[in-house]
Amino acid sequence: MSVQIKEVNNKSDLKKFIWYGINMYKDSKFAAPHLFMDDYLNLKKGSNPALDFCETAFFLAYKDDKIVGRILALINPVANETWNEKSARFGWVDFTDDAEVSKALFEAAENWSKSKGMDSIHGPLGFTDFDPEGMLIEGFDKLSTLATIYNYPYYPIHLENLGYKKDIDFNEYLITIPKDFPEKYFRIADIVKQKYELKVKHFKSRKEVVNNYANKIFDLLNLCYKDLYGFTKLNDQQIKFYIKLYFSFFRLDTIAIVVDKNDEVVALGIGMPSFTKALQKAKGSLFPFGWYHMLTALRKNDLLDLYLMAVHPEYQNKGVNAIMFAELLPNATKNGYEFAETNPELETNTRMSSQWSSFENVNHKKRRVFVKHL
């Protein structure tokens, strides 16, 4: 039976769209399947403020009356204006190892994009940099993370066969956390703090972080990330959305926030215990037992995921990173973490990747954003 493409136009089909992506990896040893409620909040109009200005088209592929693939095509006008492009994006893409299925899905996304006046389509990308991006092309036998995409090895092969080319790659590093933290970092951290009148903030509650520093953190991220591939500045509504979505479950001992004498955030490092194994057990839902697995991961873990790192441009190359390392990594060792996993780093962002050279590390995963001219 030939492939049939159906556009998602109601809540019931949106739920099918989300669950297909979760169930696709329910038996994988390496994927970190998302929680249904997180994807639903992110993809439901009226919930994610990006959907107030982004155009979207959700497609499901059916074969023999069964869902065999999905793809989201979207246009972010803010990104196109920022980068002077007429480009659509694709994301949340999954499909069975069937060339007829992938061809039908991408043709649907491409035709929709052309109908909107776009001259190219690239991805996997989301609405913003805070959505998972980049298709895995190396490291299929490594644990994925909550913040990244996992896909089977046949995915990039299908894209190349459909005429998609490399746009840019991201690298991910696995760092061995030293049991004895190098003394030089403490010395450098103390010197830098005194020289520039900086200090590390310590908190008694998550509420204190959210109320006093969450907006300042996103102001810094907007500034530091503005020149990175595909980045778009977040508006106030988007910042509130991400604060609500992400700032409710971090550990206070896996963050480092550096402020100046005026209490402005000039650097930050935010890590989280790895939730991958917990998400595998949760299978997309917090109930009845998913919440227990997530709480267990928070309390007992040997792997730390490094989600965000940023240093204000005025303080870059001045040793401020040493302050964050001197705060985060000794805490990590004390709490039983043996390894740290970086978020995807652009291959062009050598300033970021070079900072891991002081530690035992391996570039164990690579992912790619593909592009096709229409």
N, C-alpha and C positions, 0 to 999 in steps of 0.2 A: 504494500500500500504506500502511496506517495506521502510525502511530508505535508502537513497542513500547518499553516501559521495563523495563530489567533492573537489579536491584540488584547491586552488586559484592560478592561474598562469598568471593573467593579471590585469590591473588597474581597469577594470570594475568590476571584481569579488572582488577585494580588497575593492572597494567602497561599494559593497553589504555587505561584511564582517563587515565593520565599521558601516554602517547604521543599520544593524540588532541589534547590541549592543545598539545603541542609541534609536531606536524605541521600543526595548524591555521594556524600562522604561519610555516611554513618558507620561504615565498616573500615574506614581508612585508619592506618596506624599513625599517620603523619598529619592529617588535616586537623584544623581547629574549627569545627562547625559553629557558625554564629548562633546566638540565641535568637529564636523567632521574634521575640518582642523588640530586640534591638534593631533588626532589619525592618520590622514593621513600622517602628517609629521613624526610621530613616527614610523609608520609601513612601510613606502615606502622606498625601497632600493634606495640609492643615496641621501637620505635626512638625515636619522639617521645613524651616523657613526658606531653604534653598529652592524648594518647589514653588515658592511664590513668584520666582522670576525665571527659573529654568524651565524649558520645554522638555517634555519626556514622552517616550513611547515604549511601553513594556510589551515584549512579544514572548509567547509560548509556542513551542513546536510540538506537534502531536504526530504520532505514527501508530497505526493500529489502535487508535483511541487511547493511547497512553502518552503522557508528557515525556518527551525525550530531549528537551533543551529549552533554554531561556536566554534572553538578552534584553538589556535596557539600553536604549539609545537616548541621548540627552544633549541639549544645547545649553551651555552656560554663557549668556550674553556678556556677563562681566569678564569672564576669561577671554572671550573673543575680543572685547574692547581693549583689555589689558595687553594682550599679546598681538593685537592687530591681525586677527585671523578670522576665517569663516569656517570654523571646524566644529564638527559634532564629536561627541565622546560615546564610547560604549563601555558598559560595565555590567557587573552581576551576570556574567556570561558562563553558562555551563551547558554541556551537551554530551550525548553518548558518542562513542567512537564510530561515527557514521558520517561520511563525507556529504551525503545528501542532506542530513540534518544541519550540519554546520553551515553549509552553503545556503540553505533556505533561511536560516536565522540571520546571517550576516547580510544577505540580500535584502531582507526586510528592514534591517537597521540602516543600510546604505540608501535604499530607495526613500525611506522616510527622511533621511538627512538631506538628500538631494532636493526633495520636495520643499524643504525649508530654506533652500538657497545656500547650503553648505558645499564647500569644495573639497573637504577631506573629513576623515573620521579617524580618531585615534583612541587607544585604550589598551588594557582596561584602566579606566579612570572613573572617579566618582564625581560628585558635585563639587567637592573641595579636596584639599590635600589631607583632610582628616578622615576621608574614606579610604578603604584599601585600594591600592593601585599597583599595576605592574603584574604581568603574567609570569609565573615561575618557569624558568628555562633551565635551571640547574639546581640541584639539591632536593630532588623529589623524595629522597629517602631521609630527609631531615624534618624534625618537628616544625610545623608551622606555628604562627603566633596569632593571638586574637586580632591584631591590627593589620594582618596581611592576608593575601589571597593564597590559597592552596589550589593547585589544579593538577590533573594527571598529565603525564609526559606527552600524550598525543595532542593536547590542545595547541601548542605552538606550531606543531607540524601542520595541523589543519589551517591555521592562519596563514602560514607561508604558502600553502597550496592555493589559498584564496587571494593571493597577491599582496598580502600585508608585509611591510618591511619594518626593520628596526627604526624606532624614533629615538629612544634613549634607554639605557639600562640602569638598574639599581643593584647595589651590592649589600649583602647582609653578613655581619661578622659575629662569630661566636668567640667570646673572650673568656679566658680562664681567670677567675678572680684570685689574686694572690693572697695566700694565707697571711703572709707578712707584707703589709703595704709599704712600698718604698718610702723611706724617711724623707727623701728629697721633696716629695709632694707636700708633706706637712710644712717643711721649711718654706717652699715656694708659696704655698697658700697663705702662710702667716705674713710673709713679706708683701704679697700683693694686697692682702686685706688692709695692712697698715698704710701702704703707699697710696691707695686709692680710696681709703676710708669706706671699705666694704665690710659687710658682715653676713653671715648665714642665719636665716630665720629658722627658729624652732617653734613647733606648734603643739598645742595640747589637744586640738580637735580638728576634724575636717572642716567643720563649720567655720572655724577661724580662718582657714585657708581660703575657702570660697568667698566669705564675706569681705575679706580685706585684700586678697591678692589675685583672685581668679581673673578679673578684668585686666589687671596689670600684666598678668601672664600672657593673655591673648594679644594685648597691645604689643608686647615684645615679640611674639611669634609673627604677627602681621608685619612688623618691621624687619625681622631677621630673615623671613622666608620670602620676601616680596620678589626677589630676583631668581628664585628657584623654579625649575621647569613646571609649567602649568599652574603655578600658585595664583590664587585670587584672594584679595583681602576680604576678611569676614566682616559682615555688618553686625550691628548690635544684637539683632534678633538671632543671628546664627551663633554668636558668642554665647548668648543665654542658653541656646539649645545644647551646645556642646558642654557647657558647664553642668547642665542638668544630666546629660547623658554619661559623662565620663568622670565627674568629680565627686561621685558619691561612694566610691568603693576603693580608693587608693590607700596605701599604708603610709603613715606619716614618716616612717623611717626609710622609705625608698624615694624620697623627694629631696631636692636641694634647691633652695631659692635664695639667691644672693641679691642683696639690696644695697643701694648707696646711702649716703648720709641723709638724703631726703626721703628715704624709704621707698624709692622707685626700684622696680625689679630690673636688674641689669644682666642676670644670667639665671638659668634654671636647668635642672636635670630632673626628669620624672621617670621613675621606673615602677614596675609592677611585678609581683610574682607571676610566673607563667600560668596561664589558665588553660593551656592546651589540653592536658590530660583530663581536667575537670570538664571542659566543653565536650570532649569525646564521650564522657560518661553521661553528661546531661542530655545529649542528643537533641539539642534545640530548645529545651524547655527547663525552666527553673523548678517546675513541679512535676512529680512529687518530691524528687530527691536531688534535682539539679542544684538547688541552693546550697545543699549540704556539701556537694563536691566543690562548689565555688568557694565556700567559706574555708574548707579544708586546704585548698590551694593557697589561700591568703595566709594561712597560719603555718603551713609546713611545705617547704619548697626548696629545691636546690638550683633553680633556674630563675634568673631575674631578666625580665624584658625591659629594655631601655626604650621608652616610647618617644620622649622629647628631650632635645638638648638645644639650647640657644644661648648665645652671648651677644649682647648689644654691640653694634658695629664700633662704637667708641671704645669698647674694652676688648676687642678681639686682638689676638697676638700679644696680650699683656699678662698671660699667665692665669687668667681667671678660671680656665678649665681646671687647673690644679685645685682650686677651692672646691669645685663640685666633686672631683674625684676623691679628695681628702674627706669629704662628707659622706658620699654615697658608698664607696667600696669598702671601707672598714666596717660600716654598718652591715653591709651585705655579708661579709665574712662572719661577723658576730652572729648573724641570724641564720647561718647555715647555707647560704648560697655559694655554689661552687662555680657557676658559669653565668655570664650575662650575654644576652642576645640583643644586637642593635636593631633598630628599625631600618627599613630600606634606606640606603644612602645613594644619592645620585653618583654615577661613575665620574662625573665632572667635579664633584664636591670633594676635592682632595684635601682641603683644609679639615674636613670632618674625619675622613678616613685616616689621615696621618696621626691623629691623636691616639689611635689604638696601638701604635707601634711600640709604645712603652710596655705593653702587656702581651702575654702569650695570646695569639689570636689566629683565627683561620677564616678566610672568606668562603663560607660554606654554602651560600645560596646566591643565586642571581635571578633577577626578574626583568622583564622587558615591557615597555610600552610600544605597541605596534601602531603603524599609521598606513593609511591607504588613501590615495588621491582619487576623488570621484569624477 
